[in-house]
Amino acid sequence: MPLARRRLLPLALALGAIPAAARAASRAEIDAGIAAALPRLQADNLTQILRENARAILLFPRVTQGGLLIGFQAGDGALLEGGRTTGYYRLAGSSLGAVIGLQHFSLAIFLMDDRALEFFRQARGWDIGVEARLVAGRGGLTDATTLAGEMGTAYAITFDERGALLSLALEGSRVSPLALD
């Protein structure tokens, strides 16, 4: 394969994934994804204390992230309280910097106290900071971020990563309510 084509292949793959990631999933698709992701999350002993003490879990069973210089991230999920779904949400984000590749992962955000849960509900959307990070060949339960402050305490954990992404970029994501029929 000529060098020019090899250089365009990651861009084509990333741009090809955007339409699928941008389409909102149905309630049934999200529920099926949650049902498949929960056992994998529960099987990990590292999340046991978080699961037992969280007021709610915001779970995105499949987030797609990729790009070439300009990156994207999108996925649909649900807020689980006491094991029951109380709302559906969309995670959407972008990044700018050195980004190349495509990966899929699951994301669990543990809302640990009433203040975090109430802040999330009142905000009708939630910005998950802008950060710079380097990611390459992640796998398993490897990425944990603590979000604490006036909004309460929350822990964000990625798991079940597939694909490859190299990213040294400024990233920002937003979680917002998803209107489903």
Residue, then its C-alpha position, 0 to 999 in steps of 0.5 A: m500500500p502506498l505511503a499516502r494511503r497508509r497515512l489516510l487509513p486512520l483518518a478514514l476509519a475515524l471519520g467512518a465511525i462518526p455517523a454510527a457514534a452520533r446516532a442516538a441509541s434506542r431505549a432497548e439498545i441502551d438497556a441491552g448494553i447496560a445488561a451486558a456491561l454491568p456483569r463485567l463491572q461487577a466482576d471487578n473487585l476494585t469497583q466493589i466499594l464504589r458500587e456498594n457506597a454509590r448513590a447512583i451509577l451513570l453507566f455508558p456501556r459503549v463509548t466510541q472515541g477516535g480521530l486524527l488531530i481532531g478527536f471525538q467521543a460519543g456514547d449513550g447510557a443510563l443513570l442507575e439508582g438502586g439497580r433501576t434506570t431513572g434516566y437516559y443520557r448522552l456523552a459527547g466530547s471532542s479533543l484537539g491535539a495529537v490524536i490518532g486511532l479509534q477505540h471503544f470502551s465502557l464508562a462508569i461514573f459513580l456518584m458517591d453522595d447526595r450532593a453529587l447526585e443532586f448536582f447532576r440532576q439539577a445541572r440538566g447536563w454535566d461537563i467533565g473537565v478539559e484535560a491533557r492525557l496520553v492514552a495508548g493500548r489501554g485494557g482492563l480497568t485502568d483509567a480512574t478520575t476523581l471529580a470532587g468539590e462543590m458538586g459532591t464526589a464522583y469517580a469515573i472509571t473506564f473498562d473493557e477497552r478495545g482498539a487503539l488510541l494515541s492521544l495527547a490532546l485537550e479533551g472535554s466531554r458533556v453528559s446531557p439528558l437524552a430524549l427517547d421516545 
